[in-house]
Amino acid sequence: MVIGERLQKIVEILIARYEVDGKKAELTNLSDPFQLGAWYILGQHAKHNNQARAYDLLRRAKGVTPGQLLSITEEKLTRIAKLAGPYEDDCAKELYAFADRIEEKCGQDFSKMFESQTGASKFLKTELNKTQSFVDFMLLYGGRFQVFPLDNRIARVVTRLGFGKMQSAEELTEKSYRDLQKILEAESIKNADWLIRAHSVLRRHGADICRAACPACDQCPLINECLYVKKHPPAPKLEK
């Protein structure tokens, strides 16, 4: 199979599974960098539906600008974060810190940071002290730069499918992040819209089906593409 064809086939299968009634699999049509950052922070430990519900509650609480987020009470922001998933105290603190730093450094001009990929990357790393996963997510979704963001969910899916390896079964290291990213970017269509859709459906699949513990292999639309399931076939269902 030609380089890229297998990943494209996998993405098309997942699009058919998760993009129902024209709805995106993972993300709304957000493009504002601050809103994207808030979305990312809320989603770090959330299932996709809870992330969307928490973000909508955040939006309705005040609106999502740095100043508006900072005006939300600690109790209310923690309650919103809890709707997204566990570690709500840490999530609320990260949201406050993100908003405070953006307001201090950028005011209303945060989006201007994304006129340059190098400039945006440097700002997110050095001024905000964000992870590579956060940086790449923002570069793709906020700046439309052609990078493939990774997190543990996506890394788990693609390594089980046979695209590279992870040094740790539980968490991406800096090296495994770069190695997997290089493979996926080489296999990807060089188009930001396609990359966003690929990222969205792979992440959704990692949350819904290809879970770390007890993956639902018998429900997986990629069962014929997956190397993991060939080594770990699901137990046959017992007849009633």
N, C-alpha and C positions, 0 to 999 in steps of 0.2 A: 504494500500500500504506500502511495506517495506520501512524503512528509507532510503532515498537517491534515491529511484526509481522515485519519482515525479520530483525532480530537474533534474535528468538525462534525463527523458523524455522531460522536458522543453528545456534543452540544445540541445538535438537532434533535436527538432522541429526548434529551432533557427539556428542551424548549417545548416539544409536543406534550410533555408530561406536566410542566409547571406553568407555562404561559397560557392560562385559561382565560377565555373571553377577552383576549387582547391585553390582559394585565401582566405587568412585569413580574418575574418570579420572586425577586428579592427586594428591589428598590422602587420607590415611587419616582416621579419625574423630577426629583430634586437636582438642582444644578448650582445653587448658591453654596460656596465653600463652607460657610459657618454652619448652615443647616445640615450639610453632609457630615461635618465633623460631629455634630450633636447626634445624628442618626447612627454613626459608627460607634460612638461611645455607648449609646443605649443598647446596641446590638451585640456587645462583646460576649455576653453570657445569656443571650435571649434566644428563644425560638422565634422564627420569622414573624408569626402573627403577634406575639407579645411585643416585639420590637416596633411594629407598625402601630399597635394600639398605644404604646407608651409615647411614641413620637407624636401621634395625633393629640394625645392629652397634653403634652408639652406645648404644642402649637396653640391649642385652645386656651391654655392657662394664661399666656401673655402674648404669644407670638414668639418667633425664634430669631431674635437678634441678640448680640452680646448683652446690651443693656437690659432688654426684656428678660432674658434668662436670669441675669444677676438680681433682678427685682423679685423673683419667685422666692418664697420663704423656704428655709431649709427643710422644714417638715413636709411641705408640699412637693418639693423637688425629690426628696427621698421616697415619697409615696409614688411618684411617677416612675422613678428608677426601679422601684420594687415591682411594678407592673411588668417591666421588661424582663426581669430575671433576678437571680441572686446577686449578692454583693452590692446591694442597693446603696449603702453608705459610701463605698468607694466610687461607685458610678456617679452619685450626686456630687461628690468632691471633685471628680475629674471634670464633670460638666461645668461647675463653677470656675475651676482653674482655667479651663479652656476659654470660657467666655471672658474672664478677667484678663487673660493674656492677650487675646485678640483685641479687646477694647483698648488696652494699654498701648499695644504696638501698632495697631492698624486703624482703629476707629471704624469708619464705614468703608475702608479701602482694602479689606482682606482679599477680595476677588482680584485686585490688581496684582497680588503676589503671584497669580497663576498665569501671568503673561509670559513667563519664562519657566521651563521645567527645572533648570538648574537653580534658579532663584527660589522657586517654591519649595523645592526639596531641601535646600539649605535652611530656609526659614523654619520649616516644620521640624527639622531635626535639631537645629541649634537653639532657636528661640522658644519652641514649644516642647522640645525634648520628647518627640513622639517616636513610636516604633516604626520600623520599616514597613510593616503591614499598613499602619495608618497613613504613612506618607504616600505609599503607592496607591492606596485607595483614593486618596484625595487628588493625586496627580491624574488618575484615570477619570474619575467621575467629575471632579471639579475643574480640571484643566484640559481634559480630553487628550491627554498625552498617552501614547501607546505603550503602556506598561501593564503587566499582569499582576495585580495584588494577590497575595496569599494570606491565608490564616490556617489554623489547625484543621478546620473543616475541609477546606479545599485541598490542602496537602494530603489529608487522609484519603479523600476520594481518588485523587489522581495517582497516588502511590499504589493504592489497591488495584487500580486499573493498569498499572505497569509503567507509568511515566515517572521514572526515577525512584529514589529511595529517601527515606527519612532516617537520620542518625538516631533519633529518639522516636519511639512509638507514640509518645505522649505529647511531644511539643517540638515545634520547629526550632532548629538552631540557626544561627546566622549563615552557616555554610549550606545547610540543607535548603534554607529559604532561597539562597542565590542559585543553587544548582537546579532546583525545581522550577524556579522562575525562568531561568535560561531555557530549559526544555520547553516549557509552555509557550513562551514568547516565540520560539523557533517554530512551533506547531500552529501558532495562531494566525488568523487573518489579520492583516495590518490595517485595522479599522477600529476606531474607538467604540462605535456602536456595537460592533460584534464582540469586542472584548468585554464590554459592560454586560451584554447578555450572557456570554460564556461564564463570566465571574459570578453573575447572579444565580444562574441555574446550578452551577457546581456547588456553590455555598448552600443553596436551598437543599440540594440533594444530600449534602453532608449533615444537615440538621434533621431532615425528615427520614431518610432511609439508611444512608451509609454512616451510621452512628459509631462512635468509638466502641461502646459496649453494646452487644446484641444488635448488630446491623440486621435490618429486615431484608435479607438477601432474597427471600422468596417473593418479595413485592417489588424487586428492583427492575426497572426497565433496561438496565445495562447488564443484566445477568449473562448475556451471551458475549459481552465485551470484557468481562472482568476476570483478571487473573486470580484475585483473592478468592472468589467463590469457587474456582476450580480446585483450589487447595483446601478450602473450608466449605464444602457443599452444605446447604441447609438440610436439616433433618427432614425426612419425608413426613408429610402430614398423615396423621392416623385417620383411617376411615371411621366414620361414626356408625 
